[in-house]
Amino acid sequence: MARVVLDAGWTSGWSQSERFMNAGHELGHVLGLNHFQNAPAHAGEHWMKSGRYALSSPTSTDTSHVVKKWGN
């Protein structure tokens, strides 16, 4: 069981895409993923990278980590 609380006040100045990315990032933690951002293997933007990015859906990097952790 997990509980994710998203602080709307903290992200009040963010775009919708940035909020989607933040929600996806936190759900990635619920799925057991950690931050990954070592270049060059994880270059570019993806949900599990630390920071503020405008992504409305996970990238292939994110999905490959979920598959690696949980299988097909």
Helices and strands as residue ranges (DSSP letters): H 16-30, H 60-70
